[in-house]
Amino acid sequence: MPVVDMVQIEKRYAGQWVALSDDRKKVVASGSTLKEALANARKKGIQDPILSKIPREFLEYIL
């Protein structure tokens, strides 16, 4: 699977749940909860979207 640059999605949807297209390049719906994002996607006819929580901020970790 090719690498997908999600920087713009992360900036725009920080702190929200997103429903992504099959190729993971486009947000088809969003919401403040998982249930809301899924319901919004289903209203648009997408029954089984890829769901992801976008963090409010990104931190670097060194292990």
Backbone hydrogen bonds, N-H to C=O, Kabsch-Sander energy under -0.5 kcal/mol:
donor,donor_aa,acceptor,acceptor_aa,energy
6,M,4,V,-0.8
10,E,6,M,-2.9
11,K,7,V,-2.2
12,R,8,Q,-2.3
13,Y,9,I,-2.5
14,A,11,K,-0.6
15,G,54,I,-1.8
16,Q,13,Y,-2.3
17,W,31,G,-3.0
18,V,52,S,-2.8
19,A,29,A,-3.0
20,L,18,V,-0.5
20,L,50,I,-3.6
21,S,26,K,-2.5
24,R,21,S,-1.9
28,V,19,A,-2.9
28,V,26,K,-0.6
29,A,19,A,-1.2
31,G,17,W,-2.1
37,A,33,T,-2.3
38,L,34,L,-2.4
39,A,35,K,-2.4
40,N,36,E,-2.5
41,A,37,A,-2.0
42,R,38,L,-2.5
43,K,39,A,-2.0
44,K,40,N,-0.8
44,K,41,A,-0.7
45,G,42,R,-1.6
46,I,41,A,-2.3
47,Q,45,G,-0.8
50,I,20,L,-1.6
51,L,49,P,-0.6
52,S,18,V,-2.2
54,I,16,Q,-2.9
54,I,52,S,-0.5
63,L,61,Y,-0.6
